[in-house]
């Protein structure tokens, strides 16, 4: 019997919750500013599923959220990302998977888009 994946979204700056977080995956291309690696409790940092530097800069220069989603989903369809998505799905199937991001509202970020893809 396959278990329903549990995928959580949290800020990287929030303290780890070992019992609930399961595998903690940083999904930002850059390490969160001011966060010590010893405190972060990050288990994985798969850059193949993070938004590219070009996409991140484009969005911060005024790109729309709708077009960001389209461009990010296209990046997630690339071979390296597809393989990493499969691996992360496998981890989520084995226990909780927490996607960590430095953004203030993870539910309105690329992490939420990634969580949707992992739940497919």
Rosetta constraint file for C-alpha pairs under 8 A:
AtomPair CA 2 CA 93 HARMONIC 7.11 0.50
AtomPair CA 3 CA 93 HARMONIC 5.95 0.50
AtomPair CA 3 CA 94 HARMONIC 7.42 0.50
AtomPair CA 4 CA 93 HARMONIC 6.58 0.50
AtomPair CA 5 CA 89 HARMONIC 7.79 0.50
AtomPair CA 5 CA 92 HARMONIC 5.02 0.50
AtomPair CA 5 CA 93 HARMONIC 4.85 0.50
AtomPair CA 5 CA 94 HARMONIC 7.59 0.50
AtomPair CA 5 CA 95 HARMONIC 6.91 0.50
AtomPair CA 5 CA 96 HARMONIC 6.85 0.50
AtomPair CA 5 CA 97 HARMONIC 7.91 0.50
AtomPair CA 5 CA 119 HARMONIC 7.11 0.50
AtomPair CA 6 CA 92 HARMONIC 6.19 0.50
AtomPair CA 6 CA 93 HARMONIC 7.61 0.50
AtomPair CA 6 CA 95 HARMONIC 6.77 0.50
AtomPair CA 6 CA 96 HARMONIC 4.78 0.50
AtomPair CA 6 CA 97 HARMONIC 6.15 0.50
AtomPair CA 7 CA 92 HARMONIC 6.64 0.50
AtomPair CA 7 CA 96 HARMONIC 6.01 0.50
AtomPair CA 7 CA 97 HARMONIC 4.88 0.50
AtomPair CA 7 CA 98 HARMONIC 5.68 0.50
AtomPair CA 7 CA 99 HARMONIC 7.22 0.50
AtomPair CA 7 CA 115 HARMONIC 6.61 0.50
AtomPair CA 7 CA 119 HARMONIC 7.81 0.50
AtomPair CA 8 CA 21 HARMONIC 7.36 0.50
AtomPair CA 8 CA 96 HARMONIC 7.47 0.50
AtomPair CA 8 CA 97 HARMONIC 6.20 0.50
AtomPair CA 8 CA 98 HARMONIC 4.50 0.50
AtomPair CA 8 CA 99 HARMONIC 6.03 0.50
AtomPair CA 8 CA 115 HARMONIC 7.92 0.50
AtomPair CA 9 CA 98 HARMONIC 5.73 0.50
AtomPair CA 9 CA 99 HARMONIC 4.95 0.50
AtomPair CA 9 CA 100 HARMONIC 6.18 0.50
AtomPair CA 9 CA 101 HARMONIC 7.91 0.50
AtomPair CA 9 CA 106 HARMONIC 6.14 0.50
AtomPair CA 9 CA 107 HARMONIC 6.97 0.50
AtomPair CA 9 CA 111 HARMONIC 6.95 0.50
AtomPair CA 9 CA 112 HARMONIC 7.18 0.50
AtomPair CA 9 CA 115 HARMONIC 7.87 0.50
AtomPair CA 10 CA 14 HARMONIC 7.10 0.50
AtomPair CA 10 CA 98 HARMONIC 6.82 0.50
AtomPair CA 10 CA 99 HARMONIC 6.25 0.50
AtomPair CA 10 CA 100 HARMONIC 5.13 0.50
AtomPair CA 10 CA 101 HARMONIC 6.63 0.50
AtomPair CA 10 CA 106 HARMONIC 6.34 0.50
AtomPair CA 11 CA 100 HARMONIC 5.37 0.50
AtomPair CA 11 CA 101 HARMONIC 5.07 0.50
AtomPair CA 11 CA 102 HARMONIC 5.49 0.50
AtomPair CA 11 CA 103 HARMONIC 6.77 0.50
AtomPair CA 11 CA 104 HARMONIC 7.08 0.50
AtomPair CA 11 CA 105 HARMONIC 7.84 0.50
AtomPair CA 11 CA 106 HARMONIC 6.58 0.50
AtomPair CA 12 CA 26 HARMONIC 7.35 0.50
AtomPair CA 12 CA 32 HARMONIC 7.25 0.50
AtomPair CA 12 CA 40 HARMONIC 6.71 0.50
AtomPair CA 12 CA 100 HARMONIC 4.86 0.50
AtomPair CA 12 CA 101 HARMONIC 5.11 0.50
AtomPair CA 12 CA 102 HARMONIC 5.32 0.50
AtomPair CA 13 CA 35 HARMONIC 6.85 0.50
AtomPair CA 13 CA 40 HARMONIC 7.16 0.50
AtomPair CA 13 CA 102 HARMONIC 6.78 0.50
AtomPair CA 15 CA 39 HARMONIC 7.82 0.50
AtomPair CA 15 CA 40 HARMONIC 7.31 0.50
AtomPair CA 16 CA 21 HARMONIC 7.06 0.50
AtomPair CA 16 CA 40 HARMONIC 7.13 0.50
AtomPair CA 16 CA 41 HARMONIC 6.34 0.50
AtomPair CA 17 CA 21 HARMONIC 5.51 0.50
AtomPair CA 18 CA 22 HARMONIC 6.29 0.50
AtomPair CA 20 CA 96 HARMONIC 6.93 0.50
AtomPair CA 21 CA 96 HARMONIC 5.96 0.50
AtomPair CA 21 CA 97 HARMONIC 6.27 0.50
AtomPair CA 21 CA 98 HARMONIC 5.39 0.50
AtomPair CA 22 CA 95 HARMONIC 6.28 0.50
AtomPair CA 22 CA 96 HARMONIC 4.54 0.50
AtomPair CA 22 CA 97 HARMONIC 5.39 0.50
AtomPair CA 22 CA 98 HARMONIC 6.64 0.50
AtomPair CA 23 CA 42 HARMONIC 7.97 0.50
AtomPair CA 23 CA 43 HARMONIC 6.11 0.50
AtomPair CA 23 CA 44 HARMONIC 7.63 0.50
AtomPair CA 23 CA 91 HARMONIC 7.56 0.50
AtomPair CA 23 CA 95 HARMONIC 7.76 0.50
AtomPair CA 23 CA 96 HARMONIC 6.41 0.50
AtomPair CA 23 CA 97 HARMONIC 4.89 0.50
AtomPair CA 23 CA 98 HARMONIC 6.07 0.50
AtomPair CA 24 CA 41 HARMONIC 7.00 0.50
AtomPair CA 24 CA 42 HARMONIC 5.18 0.50
AtomPair CA 24 CA 43 HARMONIC 5.17 0.50
AtomPair CA 24 CA 44 HARMONIC 6.44 0.50
AtomPair CA 24 CA 97 HARMONIC 6.15 0.50
AtomPair CA 24 CA 98 HARMONIC 4.83 0.50
AtomPair CA 24 CA 99 HARMONIC 6.22 0.50
AtomPair CA 24 CA 100 HARMONIC 6.81 0.50
AtomPair CA 25 CA 42 HARMONIC 5.95 0.50
AtomPair CA 25 CA 43 HARMONIC 5.94 0.50
AtomPair CA 25 CA 44 HARMONIC 4.68 0.50
AtomPair CA 25 CA 45 HARMONIC 5.73 0.50
AtomPair CA 25 CA 46 HARMONIC 7.57 0.50
AtomPair CA 25 CA 97 HARMONIC 7.30 0.50
AtomPair CA 25 CA 98 HARMONIC 5.98 0.50
AtomPair CA 25 CA 99 HARMONIC 4.97 0.50
AtomPair CA 25 CA 100 HARMONIC 5.74 0.50
AtomPair CA 26 CA 42 HARMONIC 6.39 0.50
AtomPair CA 26 CA 43 HARMONIC 7.95 0.50
AtomPair CA 26 CA 44 HARMONIC 6.29 0.50
AtomPair CA 26 CA 45 HARMONIC 4.95 0.50
AtomPair CA 26 CA 46 HARMONIC 7.32 0.50
AtomPair CA 26 CA 99 HARMONIC 6.00 0.50
AtomPair CA 26 CA 100 HARMONIC 4.62 0.50
AtomPair CA 26 CA 101 HARMONIC 6.11 0.50
AtomPair CA 27 CA 45 HARMONIC 6.51 0.50
AtomPair CA 27 CA 46 HARMONIC 6.91 0.50
AtomPair CA 27 CA 47 HARMONIC 7.05 0.50
AtomPair CA 27 CA 49 HARMONIC 6.94 0.50
AtomPair CA 27 CA 50 HARMONIC 5.32 0.50
AtomPair CA 27 CA 99 HARMONIC 6.29 0.50
AtomPair CA 27 CA 100 HARMONIC 5.88 0.50
AtomPair CA 27 CA 101 HARMONIC 5.85 0.50
AtomPair CA 27 CA 111 HARMONIC 6.69 0.50
AtomPair CA 28 CA 32 HARMONIC 7.81 0.50
AtomPair CA 28 CA 47 HARMONIC 7.43 0.50
AtomPair CA 28 CA 50 HARMONIC 5.49 0.50
AtomPair CA 28 CA 51 HARMONIC 7.23 0.50
AtomPair CA 28 CA 100 HARMONIC 7.71 0.50
AtomPair CA 28 CA 101 HARMONIC 5.77 0.50
AtomPair CA 28 CA 102 HARMONIC 7.28 0.50
AtomPair CA 29 CA 47 HARMONIC 5.90 0.50
AtomPair CA 29 CA 50 HARMONIC 5.44 0.50
AtomPair CA 29 CA 51 HARMONIC 6.60 0.50
AtomPair CA 29 CA 52 HARMONIC 7.05 0.50
AtomPair CA 29 CA 53 HARMONIC 7.21 0.50
AtomPair CA 31 CA 35 HARMONIC 7.79 0.50
AtomPair CA 32 CA 101 HARMONIC 7.76 0.50
AtomPair CA 32 CA 102 HARMONIC 5.67 0.50
AtomPair CA 35 CA 39 HARMONIC 7.18 0.50
AtomPair CA 35 CA 40 HARMONIC 6.61 0.50
AtomPair CA 36 CA 40 HARMONIC 6.21 0.50
AtomPair CA 37 CA 41 HARMONIC 7.01 0.50
AtomPair CA 37 CA 42 HARMONIC 7.47 0.50
AtomPair CA 46 CA 50 HARMONIC 7.22 0.50
AtomPair CA 46 CA 84 HARMONIC 7.22 0.50
AtomPair CA 48 CA 80 HARMONIC 6.01 0.50
AtomPair CA 48 CA 81 HARMONIC 4.98 0.50
AtomPair CA 48 CA 84 HARMONIC 6.76 0.50
AtomPair CA 49 CA 75 HARMONIC 7.84 0.50
AtomPair CA 49 CA 76 HARMONIC 6.21 0.50
AtomPair CA 49 CA 81 HARMONIC 5.20 0.50
AtomPair CA 49 CA 84 HARMONIC 6.88 0.50
AtomPair CA 49 CA 85 HARMONIC 7.22 0.50
AtomPair CA 49 CA 114 HARMONIC 7.81 0.50
AtomPair CA 51 CA 55 HARMONIC 6.14 0.50
AtomPair CA 51 CA 56 HARMONIC 6.18 0.50
AtomPair CA 51 CA 72 HARMONIC 6.20 0.50
AtomPair CA 51 CA 75 HARMONIC 7.42 0.50
AtomPair CA 51 CA 110 HARMONIC 7.51 0.50
AtomPair CA 52 CA 56 HARMONIC 6.13 0.50
AtomPair CA 52 CA 75 HARMONIC 7.88 0.50
AtomPair CA 53 CA 57 HARMONIC 6.11 0.50
AtomPair CA 54 CA 58 HARMONIC 6.05 0.50
AtomPair CA 55 CA 59 HARMONIC 6.14 0.50
AtomPair CA 55 CA 68 HARMONIC 7.40 0.50
AtomPair CA 55 CA 71 HARMONIC 7.46 0.50
AtomPair CA 55 CA 72 HARMONIC 7.51 0.50
AtomPair CA 56 CA 60 HARMONIC 6.26 0.50
AtomPair CA 57 CA 61 HARMONIC 6.11 0.50
AtomPair CA 58 CA 62 HARMONIC 6.85 0.50
AtomPair CA 58 CA 63 HARMONIC 5.80 0.50
AtomPair CA 59 CA 63 HARMONIC 4.16 0.50
AtomPair CA 59 CA 64 HARMONIC 6.74 0.50
AtomPair CA 59 CA 65 HARMONIC 7.66 0.50
AtomPair CA 59 CA 68 HARMONIC 6.60 0.50
AtomPair CA 63 CA 67 HARMONIC 7.10 0.50
AtomPair CA 63 CA 68 HARMONIC 6.79 0.50
AtomPair CA 64 CA 68 HARMONIC 6.05 0.50
AtomPair CA 65 CA 69 HARMONIC 6.20 0.50
AtomPair CA 66 CA 70 HARMONIC 6.58 0.50
AtomPair CA 67 CA 71 HARMONIC 6.14 0.50
AtomPair CA 68 CA 72 HARMONIC 5.91 0.50
AtomPair CA 69 CA 73 HARMONIC 5.97 0.50
AtomPair CA 69 CA 110 HARMONIC 7.58 0.50
AtomPair CA 69 CA 113 HARMONIC 7.32 0.50
AtomPair CA 70 CA 74 HARMONIC 6.27 0.50
AtomPair CA 71 CA 75 HARMONIC 6.37 0.50
AtomPair CA 72 CA 76 HARMONIC 6.23 0.50
AtomPair CA 72 CA 110 HARMONIC 7.76 0.50
AtomPair CA 73 CA 77 HARMONIC 6.36 0.50
AtomPair CA 73 CA 113 HARMONIC 7.97 0.50
AtomPair CA 74 CA 78 HARMONIC 6.96 0.50
AtomPair CA 75 CA 81 HARMONIC 7.23 0.50
AtomPair CA 76 CA 81 HARMONIC 5.13 0.50
AtomPair CA 76 CA 82 HARMONIC 6.31 0.50
AtomPair CA 77 CA 81 HARMONIC 6.44 0.50
AtomPair CA 77 CA 82 HARMONIC 5.86 0.50
AtomPair CA 78 CA 82 HARMONIC 6.10 0.50
AtomPair CA 79 CA 83 HARMONIC 6.29 0.50
AtomPair CA 80 CA 84 HARMONIC 6.35 0.50
AtomPair CA 81 CA 85 HARMONIC 5.97 0.50
AtomPair CA 82 CA 86 HARMONIC 6.30 0.50
AtomPair CA 83 CA 87 HARMONIC 6.43 0.50
AtomPair CA 84 CA 88 HARMONIC 6.16 0.50
AtomPair CA 85 CA 89 HARMONIC 6.04 0.50
AtomPair CA 85 CA 117 HARMONIC 7.96 0.50
AtomPair CA 85 CA 118 HARMONIC 6.51 0.50
AtomPair CA 86 CA 90 HARMONIC 6.27 0.50
AtomPair CA 86 CA 118 HARMONIC 8.00 0.50
AtomPair CA 87 CA 91 HARMONIC 6.43 0.50
AtomPair CA 88 CA 92 HARMONIC 6.15 0.50
AtomPair CA 88 CA 118 HARMONIC 7.30 0.50
AtomPair CA 89 CA 93 HARMONIC 6.11 0.50
AtomPair CA 89 CA 118 HARMONIC 5.69 0.50
AtomPair CA 89 CA 119 HARMONIC 7.57 0.50
AtomPair CA 90 CA 94 HARMONIC 6.50 0.50
AtomPair CA 91 CA 95 HARMONIC 6.58 0.50
AtomPair CA 91 CA 96 HARMONIC 7.85 0.50
AtomPair CA 91 CA 97 HARMONIC 6.88 0.50
AtomPair CA 92 CA 96 HARMONIC 5.63 0.50
AtomPair CA 92 CA 97 HARMONIC 5.11 0.50
AtomPair CA 99 CA 111 HARMONIC 6.58 0.50
AtomPair CA 99 CA 115 HARMONIC 7.65 0.50
AtomPair CA 100 CA 111 HARMONIC 7.54 0.50
AtomPair CA 101 CA 106 HARMONIC 6.61 0.50
AtomPair CA 101 CA 111 HARMONIC 6.88 0.50
AtomPair CA 102 CA 106 HARMONIC 7.96 0.50
AtomPair CA 103 CA 109 HARMONIC 7.18 0.50
AtomPair CA 105 CA 109 HARMONIC 6.64 0.50
AtomPair CA 106 CA 110 HARMONIC 7.64 0.50
AtomPair CA 106 CA 111 HARMONIC 6.12 0.50
AtomPair CA 106 CA 112 HARMONIC 6.54 0.50
AtomPair CA 107 CA 111 HARMONIC 7.17 0.50
AtomPair CA 107 CA 112 HARMONIC 5.30 0.50
AtomPair CA 108 CA 112 HARMONIC 6.39 0.50
AtomPair CA 109 CA 113 HARMONIC 7.00 0.50
AtomPair CA 110 CA 114 HARMONIC 6.17 0.50
AtomPair CA 111 CA 115 HARMONIC 6.08 0.50
AtomPair CA 112 CA 116 HARMONIC 6.26 0.50
AtomPair CA 113 CA 117 HARMONIC 6.44 0.50
AtomPair CA 114 CA 118 HARMONIC 6.21 0.50
AtomPair CA 115 CA 119 HARMONIC 6.17 0.50
AtomPair CA 116 CA 120 HARMONIC 6.48 0.50
